[in-house]
Amino acid sequence: MENDRRGAIVLHELIGREAGLLYMLFPHLRGLILDHVEDLGDRLRITARTGSEPVACRGCGTPSARVHDRYRRRLQDLACGGRPVQVELEVPGAPTSSSCTGRSPRSASAAATAPSTPTSHPSRAQPRRPPSPHRPKARHITSWIRRRPDNLGPDEQLKLKEVLAACPHLDALHGHIKTFAEMMTERQGHRLDAWIDAVRADDLPHLHSFANGLERDHAAVLNGLTLPYSSGAVEGKVCKIKFLKRLMFGRANYDLLRKMALLN
């Protein structure tokens, strides 16, 4: 029995009367090897461990006293003298015999009688699959289709050609967009009706909706694709007045807004 510097009483090598007293207080600890007891002031701590009797190996079934490792379990026991008791129990891990190979007797005998065949690495036995080609993103394809062909680089032109060859719908869409762009830039309004008929002949539902909208405003669209006049200047003035209105809202009256629109 010793006193450490912290004031805890430690009992070493509990034998005879000391061990018998603990077994009397804690009868459920019989069969365990008690190492020591510590009085920590607010609680008691008992350290115990299990015996080293031979146990059947999990791999081959041979009785073995070897211990692979140990792990601790902390158990809260009943109070003793008004203080809680903490039991630290060391339990051995999976036992293994010295000649165990980690296999059952049946698998070991089967491996011994099986003919020896050369084995190869799985990655070497099977040929590797070729890497899948990189698929371009939808926004890149949209940009390639909408831009002028002269503004595309050689790599972009090659990728666009591969995409159009792989998807007939995109190929048809690309042709319609190219034709409509020529009508807009070269003022070929007389081709509008033929373009709408060609769009409806293909299976492109979203482009059908666009063609229906053009047909509802057929006269305006035809004039925009034919005449040199444009309403761009008028739309620009309207946007400018709306900007000034939002900029001065709640700060000035109509007279100042009129001067700002006329002078700017």
Summary of the structure (lengths in Angstrom):
residues: 264
radius of gyration: 44.8
end to end distance: 100.9
largest distance: 117.4
contacts: 562
relative contact order: 0.05
helix: 50%
strand: 17%
